[in-house]
Amino acid sequence: EGRRHTRMLLLRTLLPAAVSSRCCRLVPPLAALASASPADAAAVRAFSMQQAAVVAAQRQRRVHRGVLGGLRMCSGGGGSALADLERDIQAQGEVVRELKAAAERDEAAIKAAVERLLALKAQLPAPVEPPPAKSGGKGGGGKGGGGRGGGGKGGGGSGAAEAELSESEIFRVRLDKAQAVAAGGHTPYAYSFAPTHSSATFAEAFDSLSPGAEDASAEVALCGRVMTKRSFGKLAFFTVQDGEGTFQLYLDKKRLGAAFRPFLDATDGGDFVGVKGGVKRTDKGELSVLVAEATLLTKALRPLPDKWKGLADVNKRYRQRYLDMIVNPRVRATFAARARITSYLRRYLDERGFLEIETPCLNAQPGGAEAKPFETYHNALGLDLTLRIATELYLKRLVIGGVERVYELGRIFRNEGISTRHNPEFTSVELYQAYADYEDMMALTEELVAGAARHVAGGTSVEYQGASIDLAPPWRRVTMAELVAEKLPQFDFFALREADGGSDAASGGEGLAAARAAA
């Protein structure tokens, strides 16, 4: 260390220089060399080259000791020798850049510095593939099969590899995989696949299979979207989602053979796959498809939302409903329930002699409600038109024309506020029946709503925002005036009269003022 310090002092005395504190390497400015005598300049060059050779030999010995000592340089362990070598390479690169940028180029010095840089880079160990992860972890693994919770320490999949990449990089990687599949003679976007079971019918058909049992004679075919991947060397487990639920794939290299690794490498979360094979229930009780044949049906180029955080952005959930439906099964259930409700409405009314007739959405004059319309222009007719704010007027004209029972389940457009509970474009049902009064309409409404609840929810008792509501008929019959009187007893709704300043109107006004004050 004393000799090292003495050399540094000597070099700083001879020339102004920048010296690396870790490896005692001189970076001589050529301008200073030019001002020195030829003998001094040659001596400094020779000394710096000698010093560089000594440092290189020391570094090489340290790197070799580190490799032989089992330093995990390329698998995440790092090691001080590798870190020192990388710093030396970076410093030597700076030396080469300064020599090339000097006003007077010394080709011999540049050549020596480049050779030194290449020698340092040659000492870098070659990258090695990490060993396959051992089975284990909370998600299961080994021959017992994995549960749906994930692979624990032994698991993993495309999500772990993609966690450090940007969305554009993930897109590029997945596109490369799709092109590799195509280059191998298979289409990454299959035309069709014929499943024998859905997730629901699969679970029902093999419900009696006991844990650890296998029905290799069964031949099933299922397809869906890959939600999670867990790989344990020669075994892998996929959780796949279809329109009715999820099921597990049990992929064994012994069974799949040479197709095992290419299929795992080609698939990521979000891909659609189709599989054929037997049936197995793992030791942990997970019913699985014992895959004998696997096909990539559709390659997804974008990743799914994070499986732990989900889709927390409310704005994105409403703007990209397809993502919300993928990660939140309850949203899909809501869409399905709404579809069954509208189907029941049509069927109920059709069975009672009502005709569903579509009326115009473009109106010359908005009517049937009090709302601000969306305005548009008809180029061919040269007319200013509006989107309808109600279906009422055309339906009434149909009654006048002789259609005694008519309805329309259609879209309404009102150019007003917007929120998660109020959409300017919404669906309504309006129906009209000749020779019937409001009592008939109340009875029809009761039967319609209660019947839809029984059809969709299995009964008339439903939960809404934490409260239980019973929709069973008969409902309470009450007028608006009676409801107002219950909430505002100071206000007499019946006292309001269309009179020219009569006592009833005055008393009604006083009652209204008293009610407002009480409220």
DACORLIN-V769837 format. One record per backbone hydrogen bond with DSSP energy under -0.5 kcal/mol. CO is the residue of the C=O (numbers start at 1). NH is the residue of the N-H. If there is no record, write none. Layout:
CO;NH
CO;NH
//
This chain:
1;5
2;6
3;7
4;8
5;9
6;10
7;11
8;12
9;13
10;14
11;15
16;29
17;19
18;27
20;24
24;26
25;20
26;28
27;18
29;32
29;33
30;34
31;35
32;36
33;36
37;41
38;42
39;43
40;44
41;45
42;46
43;47
44;48
45;49
46;50
47;51
48;52
49;53
50;54
51;55
52;56
53;57
54;58
55;59
56;60
57;61
58;62
59;63
60;64
61;65
62;66
63;67
64;68
65;69
66;71
67;70
71;73
72;77
72;78
77;79
79;83
80;84
81;85
82;86
83;87
84;88
85;89
86;90
87;91
88;92
89;93
90;94
91;95
92;96
93;97
94;98
95;99
96;100
97;101
98;102
99;102
103;105
105;107
106;110
107;111
108;112
109;113
110;114
111;115
112;116
113;117
114;118
115;119
116;120
117;121
118;122
119;123
120;123
121;124
136;154
137;140
139;147
140;136
141;144
141;145
142;145
144;283
144;284
145;141
147;150
151;154
151;155
156;231
157;161
158;162
159;163
162;165
166;170
167;171
168;172
169;173
170;174
171;175
172;176
173;177
174;178
175;179
176;180
177;181
178;182
179;183
180;184
181;186
182;185
188;299
193;195
198;202
199;203
200;204
201;205
202;206
204;207
206;209
210;213
213;281
214;216
215;218
215;279
218;220
220;277
221;196
221;197
222;275
224;273
225;241
226;270
228;239
230;237
232;234
232;235
234;253
235;232
236;251
237;230
238;240
238;249
239;227
239;228
240;247
241;225
242;245
245;242
247;240
248;289
249;238
249;251
250;252
250;291
251;236
252;255
252;256
253;257
256;259
257;260
258;262
259;263
260;264
261;265
262;266
263;267
268;271
271;226
272;297
272;298
273;224
274;295
275;222
276;292
276;293
277;220
278;290
279;215
280;282
280;288
281;212
282;212
282;285
285;287
286;282
287;248
288;280
288;290
289;250
289;291
290;278
293;276
295;274
295;297
297;190
298;272
298;300
306;310
310;312
312;314
313;317
314;318
315;319
316;320
320;323
320;324
321;325
322;326
323;327
324;328
327;329
328;331
328;332
329;333
330;334
331;335
332;336
333;337
334;338
335;339
336;340
337;341
338;342
339;343
340;344
341;345
342;346
343;347
344;348
345;349
346;350
347;351
348;352
349;352
349;354
350;353
355;357
355;407
361;363
361;388
363;386
369;371
371;373
372;415
374;387
376;385
377;379
378;382
378;383
383;378
383;385
385;376
386;363
388;413
391;395
392;396
393;397
394;398
395;399
396;400
397;401
398;403
399;402
402;404
404;434
405;355
406;432
407;357
408;410
408;430
410;428
412;426
414;416
419;422
422;419
424;414
424;426
426;412
428;410
430;408
432;406
433;436
437;441
438;442
439;443
440;444
441;445
442;446
443;447
444;448
445;449
446;450
447;451
448;452
449;453
450;454
451;455
452;456
453;457
453;458
453;459
454;458
460;462
460;471
462;469
464;467
467;464
469;462
469;471
476;478
479;483
480;484
481;485
482;486
483;487
484;488
488;491
490;492
491;493
492;495
493;496
497;499
499;501
502;506
503;507
504;508
505;509
506;510
507;511
508;512
509;513
510;514
511;515
512;516
513;517
514;518
515;519
//
